[in-house]
Every structure is written in C-alpha cells, then in structure tokens.
Amino acid sequence: MRNLVRIVLLSLGFVLVPLAAFAQGGGGAGGGAGMLAIGAGLAIGLAGLGCGIGQGLTAGNTTAGIARNPGSAGSMFVNYILGMVLIESIAIYGLVIAFQLVGKI
C-alpha cells in the first residue's frame, strides 16, 4: 500500500511539474525551448522504459505459463500478442508526445 501511494504521488508530480514550467507563458526569446527538449526526452525515455519493463514481464510470464502447461500455448499466444500490442502503443504515445514537443521548439 505504501508503494502504491508513492507511485501515485510521483505520477502526480510528473504531471504537475510541466504545468508549472509552462505557466509563465512566453517571457523571453527561447526561454522555454530547453524545457521542451527535456520534456520530449523524458516522454520518449520514460515511455520506452515502461514498455521495456512491461514487455519483459509479459514475455517471461507467458513463457513460464506455456512451460507449465504446453497445451494452452495457443490461447496464451493470442493473449500474449494482444498484450504486447497494447504495451507497445504506450511507447508510440510517448513518441507522438515527443514529436509534438519538439515541433514547438
């Protein structure tokens, strides 16, 4: 429970920090370009990190499940592919966000 609270608070911090960074709204020439570049790097980096962890866990657990019960390999493989597609979509969202942030520089 304590780890869940910590994860929720960190996620909330990741959401609120960019809002505070963009709050001043166009002060000087190129003042926010560095923050946009950092945001783009964090978007794709954290999305890739999360997807790598998720895909590793999914592949490992599916392989362990098939090793324990080889007869269920067909149904597990369909769920495995569907899970991988959904996990990979998170990385694509991070890439889209990074491209949008880079486009504002």
Short mmCIF file of the C-alpha atoms (twelve columns), coordinates in Angstrom:
data_MODEL
# 
_entry.id   MODEL 
# 
loop_
_atom_site.group_PDB 
_atom_site.id 
_atom_site.type_symbol 
_atom_site.label_atom_id 
_atom_site.label_alt_id 
_atom_site.label_comp_id 
_atom_site.label_asym_id 
_atom_site.label_seq_id 
_atom_site.Cartn_x 
_atom_site.Cartn_y 
_atom_site.Cartn_z 
_atom_site.pdbx_PDB_model_num 
ATOM 1   C CA . MET A 1   0.000  0.000   0.000   1 
ATOM 2   C CA . ARG A 2   2.851  2.313   0.830   1 
ATOM 3   C CA . ASN A 3   4.475  1.745   -2.569  1 
ATOM 4   C CA . LEU A 4   1.159  2.458   -4.290  1 
ATOM 5   C CA . VAL A 5   0.897  5.815   -2.525  1 
ATOM 6   C CA . ARG A 6   4.474  6.612   -3.506  1 
ATOM 7   C CA . ILE A 7   3.784  5.720   -7.161  1 
ATOM 8   C CA . VAL A 8   0.635  7.853   -7.226  1 
ATOM 9   C CA . LEU A 9   2.434  10.837  -5.711  1 
ATOM 10  C CA . LEU A 10  5.355  10.527  -8.139  1 
ATOM 11  C CA . SER A 11  2.952  10.276  -11.063 1 
ATOM 12  C CA . LEU A 12  1.123  13.357  -9.844  1 
ATOM 13  C CA . GLY A 13  4.463  15.155  -9.606  1 
ATOM 14  C CA . PHE A 14  5.338  14.202  -13.185 1 
ATOM 15  C CA . VAL A 15  2.019  15.652  -14.307 1 
ATOM 16  C CA . LEU A 16  2.210  18.900  -12.303 1 
ATOM 17  C CA . VAL A 17  5.858  19.844  -12.896 1 
ATOM 18  C CA . PRO A 18  5.393  20.537  -16.639 1 
ATOM 19  C CA . LEU A 19  2.277  22.577  -15.883 1 
ATOM 20  C CA . ALA A 20  4.288  24.786  -13.551 1 
ATOM 21  C CA . ALA A 21  7.065  25.116  -16.133 1 
ATOM 22  C CA . PHE A 22  4.673  26.333  -18.836 1 
ATOM 23  C CA . ALA A 23  2.703  28.634  -16.513 1 
ATOM 24  C CA . GLN A 24  4.689  31.820  -17.149 1 
ATOM 25  C CA . GLY A 25  3.741  31.864  -20.838 1 
ATOM 26  C CA . GLY A 26  6.202  33.373  -23.298 1 
ATOM 27  C CA . GLY A 27  8.517  35.579  -21.279 1 
ATOM 28  C CA . GLY A 28  11.650 35.856  -23.405 1 
ATOM 29  C CA . ALA A 29  13.136 34.651  -26.664 1 
ATOM 30  C CA . GLY A 30  13.571 30.873  -26.455 1 
ATOM 31  C CA . GLY A 31  13.142 30.695  -22.694 1 
ATOM 32  C CA . GLY A 32  11.119 27.504  -22.754 1 
ATOM 33  C CA . ALA A 33  12.987 25.675  -25.517 1 
ATOM 34  C CA . GLY A 34  15.239 23.871  -23.069 1 
ATOM 35  C CA . MET A 35  12.283 22.691  -21.006 1 
ATOM 36  C CA . LEU A 36  10.523 21.482  -24.154 1 
ATOM 37  C CA . ALA A 37  13.600 19.486  -25.136 1 
ATOM 38  C CA . ILE A 38  13.829 17.966  -21.652 1 
ATOM 39  C CA . GLY A 39  10.122 17.141  -21.780 1 
ATOM 40  C CA . ALA A 40  10.494 15.459  -25.161 1 
ATOM 41  C CA . GLY A 41  13.414 13.397  -23.906 1 
ATOM 42  C CA . LEU A 42  11.554 12.399  -20.766 1 
ATOM 43  C CA . ALA A 43  8.435  11.495  -22.745 1 
ATOM 44  C CA . ILE A 44  10.169 9.031   -25.019 1 
ATOM 45  C CA . GLY A 45  12.606 7.824   -22.362 1 
ATOM 46  C CA . LEU A 46  10.010 7.021   -19.714 1 
ATOM 47  C CA . ALA A 47  7.654  5.510   -22.283 1 
ATOM 48  C CA . GLY A 48  10.457 3.268   -23.540 1 
ATOM 49  C CA . LEU A 49  11.456 2.306   -20.004 1 
ATOM 50  C CA . GLY A 50  7.915  1.439   -19.002 1 
ATOM 51  C CA . CYS A 51  7.305  -0.527  -22.169 1 
ATOM 52  C CA . GLY A 52  10.533 -2.453  -21.789 1 
ATOM 53  C CA . ILE A 53  9.623  -3.468  -18.255 1 
ATOM 54  C CA . GLY A 54  6.080  -4.384  -19.267 1 
ATOM 55  C CA . GLN A 55  7.147  -6.399  -22.273 1 
ATOM 56  C CA . GLY A 56  9.793  -8.237  -20.272 1 
ATOM 57  C CA . LEU A 57  7.308  -9.211  -17.587 1 
ATOM 58  C CA . THR A 58  4.708  -10.245 -20.161 1 
ATOM 59  C CA . ALA A 59  7.130  -12.354 -22.183 1 
ATOM 60  C CA . GLY A 60  8.611  -14.005 -19.103 1 
ATOM 61  C CA . ASN A 61  5.254  -14.863 -17.565 1 
ATOM 62  C CA . THR A 62  3.849  -16.148 -20.854 1 
ATOM 63  C CA . THR A 63  6.896  -18.340 -21.395 1 
ATOM 64  C CA . ALA A 64  6.613  -19.687 -17.842 1 
ATOM 65  C CA . GLY A 65  2.913  -20.380 -18.345 1 
ATOM 66  C CA . ILE A 66  3.496  -22.240 -21.606 1 
ATOM 67  C CA . ALA A 67  6.314  -24.237 -19.988 1 
ATOM 68  C CA . ARG A 68  3.970  -25.329 -17.189 1 
ATOM 69  C CA . ASN A 69  1.039  -26.147 -19.481 1 
ATOM 70  C CA . PRO A 70  2.074  -26.664 -23.118 1 
ATOM 71  C CA . GLY A 71  -1.494 -27.487 -24.149 1 
ATOM 72  C CA . SER A 72  -2.617 -23.903 -23.538 1 
ATOM 73  C CA . ALA A 73  0.052  -22.387 -25.777 1 
ATOM 74  C CA . GLY A 74  -2.450 -21.423 -28.489 1 
ATOM 75  C CA . SER A 75  -4.748 -19.370 -26.266 1 
ATOM 76  C CA . MET A 76  -1.856 -17.890 -24.311 1 
ATOM 77  C CA . PHE A 77  -0.110 -16.826 -27.507 1 
ATOM 78  C CA . VAL A 78  -3.138 -14.804 -28.639 1 
ATOM 79  C CA . ASN A 79  -3.302 -13.017 -25.287 1 
ATOM 80  C CA . TYR A 80  0.472  -12.504 -25.383 1 
ATOM 81  C CA . ILE A 81  0.381  -10.822 -28.793 1 
ATOM 82  C CA . LEU A 82  -2.585 -8.644  -27.784 1 
ATOM 83  C CA . GLY A 83  -0.786 -7.609  -24.601 1 
ATOM 84  C CA . MET A 84  2.398  -6.771  -26.493 1 
ATOM 85  C CA . VAL A 85  0.455  -4.614  -28.944 1 
ATOM 86  C CA . LEU A 86  -1.198 -2.690  -26.125 1 
ATOM 87  C CA . ILE A 87  2.093  -2.237  -24.303 1 
ATOM 88  C CA . GLU A 88  3.816  -1.031  -27.476 1 
ATOM 89  C CA . SER A 89  1.074  1.549   -28.030 1 
ATOM 90  C CA . ILE A 90  2.305  3.312   -24.887 1 
ATOM 91  C CA . ALA A 91  5.721  3.786   -26.499 1 
ATOM 92  C CA . ILE A 92  4.045  5.163   -29.616 1 
ATOM 93  C CA . TYR A 93  2.097  7.655   -27.472 1 
ATOM 94  C CA . GLY A 94  5.372  8.766   -25.903 1 
ATOM 95  C CA . LEU A 95  6.907  9.185   -29.361 1 
ATOM 96  C CA . VAL A 96  3.947  11.278  -30.533 1 
ATOM 97  C CA . ILE A 97  4.191  13.495  -27.463 1 
ATOM 98  C CA . ALA A 98  7.923  13.924  -28.001 1 
ATOM 99  C CA . PHE A 99  7.369  14.913  -31.651 1 
ATOM 100 C CA . GLN A 100 4.723  17.443  -30.623 1 
ATOM 101 C CA . LEU A 101 7.047  18.979  -28.045 1 
ATOM 102 C CA . VAL A 102 9.959  19.135  -30.488 1 
ATOM 103 C CA . GLY A 103 7.657  20.811  -33.008 1 
ATOM 104 C CA . LYS A 104 7.112  23.680  -30.570 1 
ATOM 105 C CA . ILE A 105 10.834 24.467  -30.295 1 
# 
